[in-house]
Amino acid sequence: MATVAATIVAASPAAGFDLPEPVSGWRAEVGTRAFFSGGRYQKSLYGRYLNSRLTYGGTRAVTGEVFGRLDMPGGVFVKGYAGFGSHTGGTLIDEDFPPGFTPYSRTVGEMRNGRIDYASLDVGGTVWQSGANRLGLFVGVHRFFEKYHAYGCRQTATSSMCVPTTPLSHLDMSQTARWTVLRVGAVADLAITDRLKVTLDAAFLPYAHLDAFDNHWNRPEINPTAEVGHGIGTQLEASLAYRLTDHLSLGAGGRFWYYQTAKAKARFGPPDPPERVWSERWGLFVQVSYRTAF
């Protein structure tokens, strides 16, 4: 009877769910995600002596993404992801402040037809492991591209700017930004059951380089304006995955990205005014992945 019971336990999905240890020590997981996110991009001219502020807010986006992780003998791993998508809406708020601009101006435009692309590549090592639980440290690089277009211009304060209102069919302003960042972080896998796993990924961005340009389509004297700077940031991600079979998993999760620089310059022509820029994106994703050992 004991032998029969042992055989049943060994054959059950819960007891035998993990992949057998590969002879070579190599494991791989690849998958795809749909990322549904919101975000904001904001910049202010002349630092603490605020002259102008533009806020591209409510930038709802849908992104298709591929991801993967390769674990090698000795605990070394490589992981990464890449995503491509577009945003479906949002509002540009363009503010100009006294004494540089009198009276105060606040105009509003409708955002559409934008784009976001991104990619990350990390290399690291597992520093602790107990069964299916493990902790790894990594360094890596991340690229984030965001492009926004604002149509129409409507004054909501007392300035004469955009009076009368510019129609929504007219492209008024655009913003293009490329962030290239260094990632230093940790990733942890925590097994809740033999089938359910939580993954936590946190990275500090000690160096975030911004290469951007602004298009004021109705002001040829400053169109385009290059914007360059560097700063810091952070990225956080958590996901929950359920293994349907030894190889196939379904999951869902969320992430938050933040980049900022207080040391940017707007290239209007000497002297270039200082500029503060920050960008953030948050959202939820669903995923499917396939894993194997070889």
N, C-alpha and C positions, 0 to 999 in steps of 0.2 A: 504493500500500500504506500509506504514512504517513497519507494522508487517511482510509482505512478504519479504521486503528488509533485515530486521534484520535476518530473518530465513535463507536467502541465504548466508549472510555474515558469520553467525555462522557455516554453513555447509561447507564453503569453506576450502580447504586444508591449506591456509596461516593463516586463523584466528584460526583454531582449531588444528594446528599441534602439539603443545606441549602436552606432556602426562598430563593427569589429576593428580592433587596432590594426592599421595597415602595416605590412611588413616593412615598407620603406619609411614610415612615419609622416607621410604627406597626406593632407586633407584639404579639400577645397569646397567652397560654397559660392554659388552665383545666383543672382535673382534679379527681379525687376520690381519697381515701385511706381505708384501714382502718388504724387505729392501735391496736396491742396494747401495753399499758404496765403497769408496776408503779409503786408509789409509797409515800410515807410522809409523814404529817403529825404533827408533834410540838410540844408546848408545855410550858413549865415556869413555874411561879408563883414569884414573889419573886426572880427573877434568880439571882445567885450564892448567895443563901441559900435553897437549894432546899427548897421545901415540898411541892409536888405536881408530878407529871409524867404527861402522857397521851401515848401513842404509838399512833397509828392506822397500823399497819404492814401490809405485804403487800397493798396495795389494788390488786389486779389489775383492769384495766379494758379495755374494747373500745369504740372510738370511731369513728364515721363522720365524715368530714371532706371539705370542699371547699376548693380553693385556686386561686390564680391570680396572674398577673403581667401587667402592661401596660407596654410600653416605648414611649416617645414620642420624637419628634424631639429632638435635642440631648442624648440620653442620660438624660433623666429617666425614672424608673420608679415604679410603684405596685405593691405586692405584698401579699398577705395570705392568711389562711386562717381557717376557723371549723370547730369540731368539737363534736359532741354525743354523749354516751354514758353508760354505767353501769359500775359496778364489781361484780365477782362474788364477792369474798371479802376476807379479811384478818382481823387480830386486833387488838383494842384491849387495851393494857396500861395500867392505871391504878395509879400508884404514889403513896403518901403517906409522908413521911419525918419522923423525929424531928428536933427536939423538938416540932414543931407537931402531929405525929400519932404517938402511941406505942401499941403497937409498930409497926414498919414494916409497911406494907400493900402487897400486890401482887395486884390482881385482873385477871382475863382475861375478855374478852367476844368473841363471834363477830360479825364484820361482814358485812352484806349489804344489798341494796336501796339502794345509794348512787348518786351521780351525779357526773359531771364534764362541764363545758362550757367552751369557751375560744374566743378569737378574737384575731387580730392584724391590724394594718394599718400598713404602712410606706411611707414616701415617701423616695426617694433619687435618686442620680445615679451614672452610670457614670464612673469616674475613669480607667480604663485598659481598652483593648480591642485584641486582636490576633486577627483571624479570629473563631473561635468562642469564644476565651478572653476573659474579661472580669472586672473587679473593680468592685464598687459599694459605696458607703457610704450608710447610711440612718439615719433616726430614725423612731420609731413608737410605738404604744401597744399594749398587750396586756391582755386580761382573762382571768382564770382563776377558775372557780367550782368548788368541790369540796364535796360533802355526804356525810357518813358516818353510818351507824347501827350501833350495837353492841347485840347481844342477849345476854341472860344475864349472869351475874356469878359468877365462881368464884375463891375466895381461894387463892393459892398460897404465901402467907407465914404468919405466926403471928397476924395480926390477926383480930378477930371480924367485921370487915366482910365482907358477903356470905357469912355462915355462918348457916344452910345456904345452899347454892348456889342462885342464882336460875335458873330454867329458861331454855333458849334461845328459848322462845316469847315471852319478855317483853322489850320494848324498854327498855333501861336507859339508854343515853346516845346523843346525837347531836352532831355538829359540822358547822357550816356556815361556809365561808370564801369571801370574794371578794377576789382580788388584782387591783389595777389598777396597771399598771407602765408606766414610760417605757423604751423600747428605743433604744439607740444601738449600731450595729454595722456589719458588713461582710458582703458576700455575693460569692462567687466561683464562676464556671462554668469548668471545665477540661475541654477536649475530649481524651479519650483516643484515640478514633478518630472518623471521620465520623459514626458512629452511637452511640457511647458517651460519656456525659458525666457528670462528677462535679460536684455542687453542694455548697458549704460555706457555712454561715450561722452567724455567731457574733454574739451581742449581749450587751452589758453593760447591766444594769438599775440605773441610778443612783438611781431612786426607785421603791419598791414599797410601795403603800398597802394595808393589810389592814383589811377590815371583816368581822368575824366574830361569831358567837355560839355559845355552848355550851348544851346542854340536858342537865342531870342530872334525868332524869324522875322519880326517886325522892326528889329534894330540892327541894321547892317554894320554899324560902326563897332559893335561888340560881338558880332556873330561870325564864327564861333569863338567861344572863350575856353581856352584850355585850363584845366584845374589839376594840380599835382600836389601830393602830400603823402605823409605816412603817419601811422598811429598804432593802435592796439585793438583787440577785440576778444570775443569768446564765442564758443559754439558748444551747445548742449543737445544731446539726443538720447531718447529712451524708446525701446521697442519691446513688444511681447510677441513671441513666436510659438506656434503650436505645430508639432510634428504630426502630419497625417500618416506618413509612412517613414521607413528608415531614411528615405532620401528627400521627400517633399514636405515643405513647411509653408504655412500661411501665417501672416503676422500683421501687426499694426503698431504705429508709434507716433511720436511727436518730436519736433526739434525747434531750436531757437538759435538764430545767428545774430551777432552784433559786431559791427565794425565802426570805428570812429577815428577821426584825426582832427586835432586842434592846430596842426602845423601845415595846412594846405595853403597854396597860393593860387589866386585867380589871375591868369595871364592877360590882364587888360593892356599891358604895356607899362613900362617902369614909371613909378614904383608899383610893383604888383601888390594888391591889397591882401592881407591875411584872410583866411577862410576856415571856418569850422564845418566839418562834414560828418554826418553819421548815417548809417544804414542799418536797418534791422528787418529780419524776416522770421516768421513763426508759422507753424502749421502742423498738420497731421498727414500721415501717409499710411497706405496699405501696401502689402508686399507678398510676393510668392518667391520661394527660393528652392534650389536643388543642391544637395550636398553629396559628396562622395569621398571615399578614401582610396588611396592607390600607393 
